[in-house]
């Protein structure tokens, strides 16, 4: 079999058109990875500068009432992910700026896609665009006549007469084409490493290996299936058109249709309904800004009792801060319920979409690629959760300062000093580790492996009775 | 007559090729699915607008009831006084909508990237967080909705590829191309006639699909121009690909070579060129993190409140010369309060300045995209289809401008009436509701 693979490669290397195409392809791939890395670096610089700008503003607060500072708030910008130079995922549609303030969990705004007219339906020229859409097509063009041309030229019969097993020939052809894909995939990863040597860590390495593995499996599926068609059908044109049809179905048609259907199956609330439901639930809780609110009065009694005093003026603390924090904690329950529901719907949508990998391995590849490069919705939601947790601790620090910082109830003119504001920690994003999210992508890897097995079986069983002429 | 024979022959060739027939059916199915997606979005947005209008009317009724009951506002919010212009304008419950065009059935475009309703207040801005898109799965947004234009832009060339890939080259490979040459006057006319058959076939299919779309939403009654424009641009797009493929087929003699070239051009124009342009623009004009806008909304707003009253008064006088001799301006006991109420006008001016820079930045990006249209036809057509369906960036930009005009009206109404010490009663509140919801 290795001899056949060697011969195949010799034959491929003699093909000037293929060498030309490969060179152009390598150039585009290298350029895409380079431009992707450059963009990530630019974005990181921009992110750092915006982050510093906002932090400086916070640290330069000379003196301010802590609750006014909660309304002043801060902003969190979505950091660029290093691996997003390989796959941009959902980054261009999710927004980049999140306001962190008291009383409310905000949503991310100002997405890149909303800042200009439509440019590219399939995203930027990143490694993933080429590796997902174009390279498989190239493999199809390499493989579709690999066996049928041997039949037509009579070489297949000759090989069988010389003792080669038809299945070995088919496997050798598959592996030859697959190795071509693997070569370009390896090159992509190497170029990526070349442009980002300082950022290579165990985490990046394990994510890149998983990314690599997913593509390697997919390329085997495409190569194997095309060679199978080439072996089964006398006419290579039918093999080509069948694989083109499959490629269109897998890459263009089904992902779009399935995702749209999945969104209809697990419906998300409209923004208006979502906001109205939160407003309704929120109105049932304590209103931090309204001392005459009945629930605030109840809390007042509880605190007075706790401190063993009769009136707010006798309290050694500022009850306004406690009321604000109670308002916040009630609000948090409301946000958890409603934002939690949305997250659950997203999770169900993702799960259903992942299961579509049974009929379309491209979907599994897309999910795995985005997931391993940390640019899918799961990682985005993880980022939003981290920011919300930060918001809660940020506001609590301000409310605690308001309550226990030395002021008395009703003293809205009291101000915390600059040292306090400087002591409030800035938001630091902790990227999710692969180990913590890997189970989510097992379904995708499982389906890719299942398809690999299925194609292998097709190659073994389906070519046993292959006609050699 | 000879051309007619070629058409008849081609029809037989097409109808006996199940692969081509299935490809056409799949295209029709995808287009119908896309049209339904567009119609669903149109219906969803229309129904959401109706719901919000209903909620706004109910809200206004609630506030009108306070006037009837002689109350200043809700009991649990004693600081609200609906007899003052400040609170009456604040609670005028004005919404502005980006009403979907019935032509949305054809092209969803960027309709899912932006909000289509906005509660307008004198503290609002067209770049507020509530101007963001509807809640949607980001992965679906990234993949995009399969709408009719998706089928047209990306699947139509593929369908054409499947229908045309073996034209002439099949005869050449089977060795009877020379035989055909002696039978027809010109080989090129023969090829052109065969291609023309498929162009006519697809033209009929496109018309049928456009008419089907027009049945799903009131295109004929409300957006007939959009229908004719869609038809025109769809046909132009069909001609573009037919011409490209004609030249490929004319010059090539092998099925594989022709298919490879056709698929290559499709990949180039649909993926590589738009993807490269997108990447290039991201590098030249990176995503705007809106720090200028943030500064206005936060620090510069704080500074406004901290500036001396004399500066605030002078800024207000410049903006509204009518208040210089107003009754409140001459009453020291009321003028400070009126000044506090009028900060929204100064904030609005600051916001407008920062928005101008955001929009200039976005316009530069759009200029860059437009400058590539001559070698980026798919994106050119995509944006044209979006414009026809009123789902283009520019349509949402117009919507933002309308919102800004309504904000300006609210600001000036509120400020002028505060300084003229206007007392708001039920009639005045209703007058506000009417006046503030109309675009100047």
Interface residues (C-beta under 8 A of the other chain):
Chain A: X28 X32 X35 X36 X38 X39 X42 X43 X46 X47 X50 X53 X54 X57 X72 X73 X75 X77 X89 X90 X92 X93 X94 X95 X96 X97 X99 X106 X107 X108 X109 X110 X111 X112 X113 X114 X115 X116 X117 X118 X119 X120 X121 X122 X123 X124 X125 X126 X129 X133 X134 X137 X141 X144 X145 X236 X237 X238 X240 X241 X244 X245 X248 X252 X253 X255 X256 X257 X259 X260 X262 X263 X268 X269 X270 X271 X272 X274 X276 X287 X290 X292 X293 X342 X346 X349 X350 X353 X370 X376 X377 X380
Chain B: X19 X22 X23 X26 X30 X33 X37 X44 X48 X51 X52 X55 X76 X77 X78 X109 X110 X113 X114 X115 X117 X127 X129 X130 X131 X132 X133 X134 X135 X136 X137 X138 X139 X140 X141 X142 X143 X144 X145 X146 X150 X153 X154 X155 X158 X161 X162 X165 X166 X255 X256 X259 X260 X263 X267 X270 X271 X272 X274 X275 X276 X277 X278 X279 X280 X281 X282 X283 X286 X287 X288 X289 X290 X291 X294 X295 X298 X299 X302 X361 X362 X365 X366 X369 X379 X382 X383 X386 X392 X393 X394
